[in-house]
């Protein structure tokens, strides 16, 4: 519905917010609305007890009032509409510089808007999506960099710079004046999973500090120096501090004295100047993003131990990689046996208990920790009710007429593709039904086409798992779902969904921030006041300069180098930016 509503509708909304507060919803800071916590059996009074202090019901002005107070004029500055990092030179290792921006493409697959809408449209909400940051402890003993023997992109030369790269993305969002189309204030940032890479506690700590602010030392093991594949002397990997020739230097990668020392040096994050919410991905839930191995004592001990495998034969690497891709080793049993068989090839590294795998409860507790609250909300979407129920999904209010739903599409049984259990699917349908007067935007890590893993959850062995097609059906059945926003595939793809008898909606999948082209996405929801709505999507890069200076190993210089290395990474897929129609878009829908 339009934000210009009748007095009766406004009164109904006020009564509804009173009910939400009584049910334990909490008003969020900075005008982001109301959280709709899945109580899972709590009484209303028990759940309401978790609303805290200034973030409790009735704190501060209404979301719409706050938004109006902060509205600025539209601006494309700092977005890919203005400029995109573009390679120069003809072949080999290529430097990046300022290139032309990407145009906005109007997508009318699902509806046709009227002309002149720019003069009459009303902003309903605006937010930013981060996805697939993959903050990486590159010295972690369980990492399988040696798979590069069979696949050059199984290890990427930019991985040591994920933290300064992510901080530069935070700095970009903080510098935006407002939403690029409407000038509306950005209400929040949502991460859609794979926030960490190895399911390591070191990485989880770094992620929380990147998002909420703090000092981060992206280092583990020996605090005096880096220990890993990039100073191993093995030609399989880029050895930046060595003059020895390796496979990457043969492609033009530079010799950079001091690179590794700079990569593990302290980084400072200002933290987002907006509230932020979190969605979980397979790399957050599973060691290496694919193994349901939390109960395996050997792999748990190996994660914190003092031995690391760095080199295997091509045939051995190919066999292990095939097992991962084909999901024939979801528990990591074959991987454990593989490491045991290579005991004599393991290299010594410094043990570090901080590298231990983290559990679902660890993930939730980190988000609920007041030390990581930043600009809120408390729990970043999660609540103590999630801890009690052992769940990682929730709903929250984006604006008066819009709710957000964050799903957990990871499969604890193992493998990197996803699904949801019956209990979560029922909760999703119930949440949408209970908010049928609101538009809905759904967030998850996996896409509809990557939810093909219906392996049982070990904690709920009798529960059925459901794939992407069933989630699409559930969303289409609800009359007011507008978009499903996700990541996982590291590619920009925008897909129209139209099902027989269901409501059309858009699926918006965004490229990662670890692989080229290293992007995030601004999404604006507007009422065109002609019987249609539009979702404007605008891609952004980090605040780091497009041109990297190889003599600048400062935090900003490393963030620029992070982008350049990603573009040049051997085996990198140069099509992940997608088509123009998958990048900066206007996605039109009929109003429900």
C-alpha positions as CSV (number, residue, x, y, z in Angstrom):
1,X,0.0,0.0,0.0
2,X,1.1,3.6,-0.4
3,X,2.7,5.4,2.5
4,X,-0.1,8.0,2.1
5,X,-2.7,6.0,3.8
6,X,-6.2,6.8,5.2
7,X,-6.7,7.6,8.8
8,X,-8.4,4.2,9.3
9,X,-5.4,2.4,7.8
10,X,-3.0,4.4,10.0
11,X,-5.0,3.5,13.1
12,X,-4.9,-0.1,12.1
13,X,-1.1,0.1,11.7
14,X,-0.8,1.7,15.1
15,X,-2.9,-1.1,16.7
16,X,-0.8,-3.6,14.9
17,X,2.5,-2.1,16.2
18,X,1.0,-2.3,19.7
19,X,0.3,-6.0,19.2
20,X,3.9,-6.5,17.9
21,X,5.3,-4.8,21.0
22,X,3.2,-6.9,23.3
23,X,4.4,-10.0,21.5
24,X,8.0,-9.2,22.2
25,X,9.0,-7.1,19.2
26,X,11.5,-4.4,19.8
27,X,11.8,-1.0,18.2
28,X,15.2,-0.8,16.4
29,X,17.6,2.1,16.4
30,X,18.0,4.6,13.6
31,X,14.4,4.2,12.4
32,X,14.6,0.7,11.1
33,X,11.3,-0.4,12.5
34,X,10.3,-3.4,14.5
35,X,11.9,-6.8,14.9
36,X,9.5,-9.7,14.7
37,X,11.2,-12.4,16.8
38,X,10.3,-16.1,16.3
39,X,9.4,-16.9,19.9
40,X,9.3,-20.7,19.5
41,X,7.1,-21.5,22.5
42,X,8.0,-18.5,24.7
43,X,5.1,-16.7,26.2
44,X,4.6,-13.1,25.1
45,X,5.8,-11.9,28.5
46,X,8.9,-14.0,28.5
47,X,9.9,-12.8,25.0
48,X,9.0,-9.2,25.8
49,X,11.5,-9.3,28.6
50,X,14.3,-9.3,26.1
51,X,13.5,-5.8,24.8
52,X,16.3,-3.7,26.2
53,X,16.5,-0.1,27.4
54,X,16.5,2.6,24.7
55,X,15.7,0.1,21.9
56,X,12.5,-0.9,23.6
57,X,9.0,-0.1,22.3
58,X,8.3,3.6,22.0
59,X,11.9,4.8,21.9
60,X,12.4,7.8,19.7
61,X,10.4,9.0,16.6
62,X,8.6,6.7,14.3
63,X,10.6,5.2,11.4
64,X,8.9,7.4,8.7
65,X,9.6,10.6,10.7
66,X,13.3,9.7,11.2
67,X,13.6,8.9,7.5
68,X,12.1,12.2,6.4
69,X,14.5,14.1,8.7
70,X,17.5,12.5,7.0
71,X,16.4,12.5,3.3
72,X,18.9,14.0,0.9
73,X,18.9,14.6,-2.9
74,X,19.6,11.6,-5.2
75,X,23.3,11.1,-6.1
76,X,25.1,8.5,-8.1
77,X,28.4,9.4,-6.5
78,X,30.3,6.4,-5.2
79,X,28.2,3.9,-7.2
80,X,28.8,1.9,-10.3
81,X,26.5,4.3,-12.2
82,X,29.3,6.8,-12.0
83,X,32.4,4.6,-12.5
84,X,33.6,1.0,-12.4
85,X,37.1,-0.3,-11.9
86,X,38.3,-1.3,-15.4
87,X,41.5,-3.0,-16.6
88,X,44.0,-1.3,-18.8
89,X,46.5,-2.9,-21.1
90,X,46.1,-5.7,-23.5
91,X,47.1,-9.0,-21.9
92,X,48.9,-10.6,-18.9
93,X,48.7,-9.0,-15.5
94,X,46.6,-5.9,-15.8
95,X,46.3,-2.8,-13.7
96,X,42.9,-1.3,-13.0
97,X,41.7,2.3,-13.3
98,X,38.6,4.4,-13.5
99,X,36.2,3.2,-16.2
100,X,32.8,4.2,-17.4
101,X,29.8,3.4,-15.2
102,X,27.2,0.8,-15.8
103,X,23.8,2.1,-17.0
104,X,20.5,1.4,-15.3
105,X,18.3,-1.1,-17.2
106,X,14.5,-1.0,-16.7
107,X,13.2,-4.6,-16.4
108,X,9.5,-4.9,-17.5
109,X,9.3,-8.7,-17.4
110,X,6.6,-8.7,-14.7
111,X,4.9,-5.3,-15.2
112,X,5.0,-2.1,-17.2
113,X,5.3,1.3,-15.4
114,X,3.7,4.5,-16.5
115,X,5.7,7.4,-17.9
116,X,6.6,10.4,-15.7
117,X,7.0,8.2,-12.6
118,X,10.2,9.9,-11.5
119,X,8.2,13.0,-10.6
120,X,5.6,11.3,-8.5
121,X,7.2,8.2,-7.0
122,X,7.4,7.8,-3.2
123,X,10.3,6.0,-1.5
124,X,9.2,3.2,0.8
125,X,12.5,1.9,2.0
126,X,16.2,1.7,1.0
127,X,19.0,-0.7,2.3
128,X,22.3,-2.2,1.3
129,X,23.1,-5.9,0.7
130,X,26.6,-7.3,1.5
131,X,27.2,-10.9,0.5
132,X,30.0,-13.5,0.5
133,X,32.7,-11.4,2.3
134,X,34.6,-14.6,3.0
135,X,36.8,-13.1,5.7
136,X,39.6,-15.6,5.7
137,X,42.2,-16.8,8.2
138,X,44.7,-17.7,5.5
139,X,47.0,-19.5,7.9
140,X,44.3,-21.9,9.1
141,X,45.6,-25.5,9.1
142,X,42.4,-27.1,7.7
143,X,42.4,-25.0,4.5
144,X,42.6,-27.0,1.3
145,X,44.7,-24.5,-0.7
146,X,46.5,-27.5,-2.2
147,X,43.4,-28.2,-4.4
148,X,45.0,-25.5,-6.6
149,X,47.1,-28.3,-8.1
150,X,43.9,-29.4,-10.0
151,X,42.0,-26.1,-10.1
152,X,43.9,-22.7,-10.3
153,X,41.0,-20.9,-8.6
154,X,40.8,-23.2,-5.6
155,X,43.3,-20.8,-4.0
156,X,43.2,-17.1,-4.8
157,X,46.1,-14.7,-4.4
158,X,43.9,-11.9,-2.9
159,X,42.7,-14.0,0.1
160,X,45.1,-12.5,2.6
161,X,43.5,-9.1,2.1
162,X,39.8,-9.9,2.8
163,X,39.7,-7.9,6.0
164,X,41.0,-4.5,4.7
165,X,38.9,-5.1,1.6
166,X,35.7,-5.5,3.7
167,X,36.6,-2.5,5.8
168,X,36.8,-0.4,2.6
169,X,33.3,-1.6,1.7
170,X,32.1,-0.4,5.1
171,X,33.7,2.9,4.4
172,X,32.0,3.2,1.0
173,X,28.5,2.7,2.6
174,X,29.3,5.2,5.3
175,X,30.2,7.8,2.7
176,X,27.0,7.4,0.7
177,X,24.8,10.5,1.0
178,X,21.6,8.4,0.6
179,X,19.9,6.1,-1.8
180,X,21.1,6.9,-5.4
181,X,17.6,7.1,-7.0
182,X,15.4,8.7,-4.4
183,X,17.9,10.2,-1.9
184,X,16.1,8.3,0.8
185,X,18.1,7.4,3.9
186,X,19.7,3.9,3.9
187,X,17.9,2.1,6.7
188,X,20.2,-0.8,7.2
189,X,22.8,-3.2,5.8
190,X,21.9,-6.9,5.4
191,X,24.6,-9.5,5.0
192,X,23.4,-12.6,3.1
193,X,26.0,-15.1,4.3
194,X,29.4,-16.5,3.9
195,X,30.6,-13.8,6.1
196,X,33.5,-16.0,7.1
197,X,35.4,-18.6,5.1
198,X,36.6,-21.5,7.3
199,X,34.0,-21.5,10.1
200,X,36.8,-20.4,12.4
201,X,36.4,-18.3,15.6
202,X,39.2,-16.0,14.4
203,X,37.2,-15.1,11.3
204,X,33.9,-14.7,13.3
205,X,35.7,-12.2,15.6
206,X,37.0,-10.3,12.6
207,X,33.6,-10.2,10.9
208,X,31.9,-8.7,14.0
209,X,34.5,-6.0,14.3
210,X,34.4,-5.2,10.6
211,X,30.7,-4.6,10.8
212,X,30.4,-2.9,14.2
213,X,33.8,-1.3,14.5
214,X,37.1,-2.1,16.2
215,X,40.7,-3.0,15.8
216,X,41.4,-6.3,13.9
217,X,44.6,-8.2,13.6
218,X,44.0,-10.6,10.7
219,X,46.6,-13.0,11.9
220,X,46.8,-16.3,13.8
221,X,49.5,-18.7,14.9
222,X,52.9,-17.1,15.4
223,X,52.3,-13.3,16.1
224,X,55.7,-12.5,14.9
225,X,55.3,-13.5,11.2
226,X,53.0,-15.1,8.6
227,X,53.0,-18.9,8.3
228,X,51.3,-20.3,5.3
229,X,51.4,-21.1,1.6
230,X,52.6,-17.7,0.5
231,X,56.0,-18.0,2.2
232,X,56.2,-21.8,1.7
233,X,58.6,-21.6,-1.3
234,X,56.1,-23.7,-3.3
235,X,55.8,-22.4,-6.9
236,X,52.1,-23.4,-6.9
237,X,51.3,-20.2,-5.0
238,X,52.2,-16.6,-5.4
239,X,55.3,-15.9,-3.2
240,X,55.0,-12.0,-3.0
241,X,58.1,-11.5,-0.8
242,X,60.4,-13.8,-2.8
243,X,62.3,-13.2,-6.0
244,X,61.9,-16.9,-6.8
245,X,59.7,-17.5,-9.9
246,X,56.3,-19.1,-9.2
247,X,53.2,-19.9,-11.3
248,X,51.7,-16.5,-10.6
249,X,54.8,-14.4,-11.2
250,X,55.0,-16.2,-14.6
251,X,51.7,-14.5,-15.3
252,X,53.0,-11.1,-14.3
253,X,52.1,-11.0,-10.6
254,X,54.5,-8.5,-8.8
255,X,57.2,-9.0,-6.3
256,X,56.1,-7.0,-3.3
257,X,58.5,-6.9,-0.4
258,X,56.7,-6.5,2.9
259,X,53.3,-7.7,1.5
260,X,52.8,-10.5,4.0
261,X,53.8,-8.4,7.0
262,X,51.4,-5.8,5.9
263,X,48.6,-8.4,5.3
264,X,48.7,-9.5,9.0
265,X,49.1,-6.0,10.5
266,X,46.3,-4.4,12.6
267,X,43.4,-3.0,10.6
268,X,40.9,-0.5,12.0
269,X,37.2,-0.6,11.1
270,X,35.0,2.4,11.8
271,X,32.0,0.0,11.8
272,X,28.9,0.7,9.8
273,X,27.1,4.0,10.6
274,X,23.9,2.1,10.0
275,X,22.1,-0.7,11.8
276,X,23.0,-4.1,10.3
277,X,21.4,-7.5,10.1
278,X,23.0,-10.9,9.5
279,X,22.1,-14.0,7.5
280,X,24.1,-17.2,7.7
281,X,25.8,-19.0,4.9
282,X,27.4,-22.5,4.4
283,X,30.9,-21.1,5.0
284,X,29.6,-19.7,8.3
285,X,28.1,-23.0,9.4
286,X,30.4,-25.7,8.0
287,X,34.2,-26.2,8.2
288,X,35.6,-25.3,4.7
289,X,31.9,-24.4,3.8
290,X,31.1,-28.0,2.9
291,X,31.8,-30.5,5.8
292,X,29.3,-31.3,8.5
293,X,32.2,-32.3,10.7
294,X,31.6,-30.5,14.0
295,X,31.5,-33.8,15.8
296,X,34.8,-35.1,14.3
297,X,37.5,-34.9,17.0
298,X,40.4,-35.3,14.6
299,X,39.4,-32.4,12.3
300,X,38.5,-30.2,15.3
301,X,42.0,-30.8,16.8
302,X,43.6,-30.3,13.4
303,X,42.0,-26.9,13.1
304,X,43.8,-25.6,16.2
305,X,46.9,-27.8,15.8
306,X,50.4,-27.3,14.6
307,X,50.5,-29.1,11.2
308,X,49.3,-27.9,7.8
309,X,49.2,-29.7,4.4
310,X,50.2,-27.4,1.5
311,X,51.2,-29.7,-1.4
312,X,49.7,-32.8,-3.0
313,X,49.7,-34.3,-6.5
314,X,47.4,-33.2,-9.3
315,X,45.5,-36.5,-9.2
316,X,45.1,-36.4,-5.4
317,X,43.8,-32.9,-5.6
318,X,41.4,-33.7,-8.4
319,X,40.0,-36.8,-6.5
320,X,39.3,-34.7,-3.3
321,X,37.8,-31.9,-5.2
322,X,35.5,-34.2,-7.1
323,X,34.3,-35.6,-3.7
324,X,33.5,-32.1,-2.6
325,X,31.6,-31.2,-5.8
326,X,29.7,-34.4,-5.9
327,X,28.8,-34.4,-2.2
328,X,30.1,-37.9,-1.6
329,X,31.9,-36.8,1.6
330,X,29.5,-34.5,3.4
331,X,30.8,-35.3,6.9
332,X,34.5,-34.9,5.9
333,X,35.4,-38.5,6.7
334,X,37.3,-38.9,3.5
335,X,39.0,-35.5,4.1
336,X,40.1,-36.7,7.5
337,X,41.5,-39.9,6.1
338,X,43.2,-37.8,3.3
339,X,45.0,-35.7,5.9
340,X,46.0,-38.8,7.9
341,X,47.4,-40.4,4.8
342,X,49.6,-37.3,4.3
343,X,51.0,-37.1,7.8
344,X,54.6,-37.1,6.6
345,X,53.9,-34.2,4.2
346,X,52.4,-31.9,6.9
347,X,54.4,-28.8,7.6
348,X,54.8,-27.3,11.1
349,X,52.9,-24.2,12.0
350,X,52.2,-22.5,15.3
351,X,49.1,-24.0,17.1
352,X,46.3,-21.6,17.9
353,X,43.1,-22.4,19.8
354,X,41.4,-19.3,18.4
355,X,41.1,-21.2,15.1
356,X,38.6,-23.7,16.5
357,X,35.4,-24.2,14.5
358,X,32.5,-22.2,15.9
359,X,29.0,-23.6,16.5
360,X,25.6,-22.2,15.7
361,X,25.4,-21.1,19.3
362,X,28.8,-19.4,19.1
363,X,27.5,-17.5,16.0
364,X,24.4,-16.3,17.7
365,X,26.2,-15.4,20.9
366,X,28.7,-13.3,19.0
367,X,25.8,-11.3,17.4
368,X,24.1,-10.9,20.8
369,X,27.3,-9.7,22.5
370,X,26.8,-6.0,23.5
371,X,30.5,-5.4,22.5
372,X,29.5,-6.0,18.9
373,X,26.2,-4.0,18.9
374,X,27.5,-1.1,16.9
375,X,24.6,0.9,15.6
376,X,22.3,-2.0,16.4
377,X,20.0,-3.6,16.5
378,X,20.8,-5.7,19.5
379,X,21.5,-9.2,18.1
380,X,21.5,-7.9,14.5
381,X,18.2,-9.7,13.9
382,X,18.9,-12.7,16.2
383,X,17.4,-12.9,19.7
384,X,17.8,-15.1,22.8
385,X,14.7,-17.0,21.4
386,X,16.9,-18.2,18.5
387,X,19.5,-19.6,21.1
388,X,16.7,-21.4,23.0
389,X,15.2,-22.9,19.8
390,X,18.5,-23.6,18.0
391,X,17.4,-21.6,14.9
392,X,19.0,-18.9,12.8
393,X,16.0,-17.4,11.0
394,X,13.9,-14.4,12.0
395,X,11.7,-11.5,10.7
396,X,11.9,-7.8,11.2
397,X,10.1,-4.6,10.2
398,X,11.9,-2.6,7.5
399,X,9.2,0.1,7.2
400,X,5.6,0.7,8.1
401,X,4.4,-1.3,5.2
402,X,7.4,-3.7,4.6
403,X,8.8,-6.6,6.6
404,X,12.1,-8.4,6.1
405,X,12.5,-12.2,6.5
406,X,16.0,-13.8,7.0
407,X,16.2,-17.5,6.3
408,X,18.8,-20.1,7.2
409,X,19.3,-22.1,4.0
410,X,22.4,-24.0,5.1
411,X,22.2,-27.8,5.6
412,X,24.0,-29.0,8.8
413,X,24.3,-32.4,7.2
414,X,27.1,-31.1,5.0
415,X,27.7,-29.9,1.4
416,X,27.7,-26.4,0.1
417,X,24.3,-26.3,-1.5
418,X,21.3,-25.5,0.6
419,X,17.7,-26.3,1.7
420,X,15.3,-25.5,4.5
421,X,13.6,-27.9,7.0
422,X,9.9,-28.3,7.3
423,X,9.7,-26.3,10.6
424,X,11.4,-23.3,9.0
425,X,9.2,-23.5,5.8
426,X,6.1,-23.6,8.0
427,X,7.4,-20.7,10.0
428,X,8.0,-18.8,6.8
429,X,4.5,-19.3,5.6
430,X,3.0,-18.4,8.9
431,X,5.1,-15.3,9.2
432,X,4.0,-14.1,5.7
433,X,0.3,-14.9,6.5
434,X,0.5,-13.0,9.8
435,X,1.8,-10.0,8.0
436,X,-0.4,-10.1,4.9
437,X,-1.0,-6.4,5.1
438,X,2.7,-5.7,4.5
439,X,5.0,-6.1,1.6
440,X,7.8,-8.6,2.2
441,X,11.5,-8.9,1.2
442,X,13.1,-12.2,1.9
443,X,16.8,-12.7,2.5
444,X,18.9,-15.9,2.3
445,X,22.3,-17.1,1.4
446,X,21.4,-19.7,-1.2
447,X,19.6,-18.9,-4.5
448,X,16.5,-20.8,-5.7
449,X,18.7,-22.9,-8.0
450,X,21.4,-23.7,-5.5
451,X,18.9,-25.1,-2.9
452,X,19.2,-28.7,-4.1
453,X,20.8,-30.4,-1.0
454,X,18.0,-32.1,0.9
455,X,20.3,-34.2,3.1
456,X,18.8,-34.6,6.6
457,X,19.9,-32.3,9.5
458,X,21.7,-34.6,12.0
459,X,19.9,-32.7,14.9
460,X,16.5,-33.3,13.3
461,X,16.9,-36.6,11.4
462,X,13.2,-37.2,10.9
463,X,12.5,-33.7,9.4
464,X,12.2,-33.4,5.7
465,X,14.3,-30.8,3.8
466,X,12.9,-28.6,1.1
467,X,14.6,-27.2,-2.0
468,X,14.4,-23.9,-3.9
469,X,11.3,-24.8,-5.9
470,X,9.2,-25.2,-2.8
471,X,10.5,-21.9,-1.4
472,X,9.6,-20.1,-4.6
473,X,6.1,-21.6,-4.4
474,X,5.7,-20.5,-0.8
475,X,6.8,-16.9,-1.7
476,X,4.6,-16.8,-4.7
477,X,1.6,-17.9,-2.7
478,X,1.9,-14.9,-0.4
479,X,0.3,-11.9,-2.2
480,X,2.8,-9.3,-1.2
481,X,6.3,-10.8,-1.5
482,X,8.3,-8.4,-3.7
483,X,11.8,-9.8,-3.7
484,X,14.1,-12.6,-2.6
485,X,17.6,-11.2,-2.1
486,X,20.6,-13.7,-1.9
487,X,24.2,-14.5,-2.8
488,X,26.2,-17.8,-2.8
489,X,26.8,-18.0,-6.5
490,X,29.2,-15.0,-6.6
491,X,27.4,-13.7,-9.7
492,X,25.0,-10.9,-10.4
493,X,21.7,-12.5,-11.6
494,X,18.2,-10.9,-11.5
495,X,15.5,-13.5,-12.1
496,X,11.7,-12.8,-12.6
497,X,9.5,-15.4,-10.9
498,X,6.0,-15.9,-12.2
499,X,4.0,-19.0,-11.1
500,X,0.6,-20.2,-12.0
501,X,-1.9,-18.6,-9.6
502,X,0.9,-16.9,-7.6
503,X,2.2,-13.4,-7.1
504,X,5.2,-12.5,-9.3
505,X,8.4,-11.4,-7.6
506,X,12.0,-10.8,-8.3
507,X,15.0,-12.8,-7.2
508,X,18.1,-10.6,-6.8
509,X,21.4,-12.5,-6.5
510,X,24.5,-10.4,-6.0
511,X,28.2,-11.0,-6.7
512,X,30.6,-11.7,-3.8
513,X,33.1,-9.3,-2.3
514,X,36.0,-11.9,-2.5
515,X,36.0,-12.6,-6.2
516,X,36.0,-10.0,-9.0
517,X,34.1,-7.8,-9.4
518,X,33.8,-7.3,-5.6
519,X,30.5,-5.6,-5.2
520,X,27.6,-4.9,-2.8
521,X,24.1,-3.7,-3.8
522,X,21.8,-0.8,-2.8
523,X,18.1,-1.7,-3.1
524,X,15.4,1.0,-3.1
525,X,11.7,0.2,-3.0
526,X,9.4,2.9,-4.4
527,X,5.7,3.4,-5.1
528,X,5.3,4.8,-8.6
529,X,1.8,5.9,-7.9
530,X,0.6,4.5,-11.1
531,X,-0.4,1.0,-9.9
532,X,3.2,-0.3,-10.0
533,X,6.1,-0.6,-7.6
534,X,9.8,-0.5,-8.5
535,X,12.9,-2.0,-6.9
536,X,15.9,0.0,-8.0
537,X,19.1,-1.9,-7.5
538,X,22.5,-0.1,-7.7
539,X,25.8,-1.9,-7.3
540,X,28.7,-0.3,-5.3
541,X,32.4,-1.0,-5.0
542,X,34.5,-0.5,-2.0
543,X,36.0,3.0,-1.2
544,X,39.5,1.9,-2.2
545,X,41.0,3.6,-5.2
546,X,40.6,1.8,-8.5
547,X,44.3,2.2,-9.2
548,X,46.5,0.3,-6.8
549,X,49.9,1.6,-5.9
550,X,52.3,-1.3,-5.4
551,X,54.4,0.8,-3.0
552,X,51.5,1.6,-0.8
553,X,50.9,-1.2,1.8
554,X,48.7,0.9,4.0
555,X,45.2,-0.3,4.9
556,X,43.7,1.6,2.0
557,X,46.5,0.6,-0.3
558,X,45.9,-3.1,0.5
559,X,42.2,-2.7,-0.2
560,X,43.0,-1.4,-3.6
561,X,45.4,-4.2,-4.2
562,X,42.8,-6.7,-3.1
563,X,40.6,-5.6,-6.0
564,X,43.5,-5.8,-8.5
565,X,44.6,-9.2,-7.4
566,X,41.0,-10.5,-7.6
567,X,40.7,-9.4,-11.2
568,X,44.0,-11.1,-12.1
569,X,43.5,-14.3,-10.1
570,X,44.3,-17.3,-12.2
571,X,41.2,-19.1,-13.2
572,X,39.0,-16.2,-12.2
573,X,35.6,-16.1,-13.9
574,X,35.3,-12.8,-15.8
575,X,31.5,-13.1,-16.3
576,X,30.5,-12.8,-12.6
577,X,29.4,-9.1,-13.1
578,X,26.5,-10.5,-15.1
579,X,24.6,-8.9,-17.9
580,X,23.7,-5.2,-17.8
581,X,20.2,-6.3,-16.9
582,X,21.6,-8.0,-13.8
583,X,23.5,-5.0,-12.5
584,X,21.9,-1.6,-12.1
585,X,18.3,-2.1,-12.6
586,X,14.7,-0.9,-12.1
587,X,12.6,-4.0,-11.5
588,X,8.9,-3.3,-12.0
589,X,6.0,-5.0,-10.2
590,X,2.3,-4.5,-10.1
591,X,1.0,-3.4,-6.7
592,X,-0.7,-6.1,-4.7
